Amino acid sequence: MSAGQPKRGTVVRGVISEIHNFGVFVRLEGDPAGLPGTGFIRIPELTWEYFCDPADVVHVGQQVSAEVLDFDATRGQVQLSLKALQEDPLVQFAGRVGEVLSGAVVKVVPFGAFVRVAPGIAGLLHKSVLTREPVIGEMVTVTIAEVDRPRRQVRLELAPTR
């Protein structure tokens, strides 16, 4: 890397210039060497939060700070992450196994449903514990059965009714 190329882990600033369904382009501010460039944020690197459209997370013209993940010299593009500068919500959530929470169904898949149980955290309610197919937006009461931090998975069970 030359002196004007950002190194992995460096925090850079820029302005969102384009939003696509595959990622977000950022016009980087010039560095001391005066070498502005383009940054790119892949969809999974935008935020810990669940979202459907990247435009729900950022907007064109927005100033952002992001961490450099990689630099592609041939394309002159810097791979960036907004998520790397945010606290991982799963770290503190991992200690909540056994708690009963209510959350909204955010996605229904062939093997179950994902339920948002905290900001940035959706857990799987496997179809084997469901009595019927839930509907997106439906509120359900669940028990946190397991938090697997290395695999970034939260397993849920239906909470017993009283």
URURSUL-V459006 format. One line per field, one symbol per residue. phi: phi as a letter, one per 30 degrees, with the letter a starting at -180 (. if undefined). psi: psi as a letter, one per 20 degrees, with the letter a starting at -180 (. if undefined). burial: 1 if it has 24 or more other C-alpha atoms within 12 Angstrom, else 0. A space follows every 10 residues. Layout:
phi=???
psi=???
burial=???
This chain:
phi=.dddcdcejd cbcabdcbbb dclbcbdddd cedicdaccb cdedcdaddd acbeddcbbe jddbcbcdca bcddciccdb bdddccdddd eddedcejdc bcacdcacbe clbcbdcaei bbcccdedcd caddcejddb cbcddabcde chbbccbddd dc
psi=qrhipqqpiq prqapphqpr iiapqpoqqq ahikmqapqp oqgijgrhqp qhphiigrqp ippqpqpphr pohhikpppr phhhjqpohh ghhhjjpiqp qqrqpipprh jbqppoirpj pprpoqhiiq irprqpippq prpohqongh ilqppqqpqp q.
burial=0000110000 1111111010 0011111110 0000001111 1111111111 0001001100 0001111111 1000001111 1111000011 0011000000 1111111100 0111111101 1111110001 0001000001 1111111000 0001111100 00
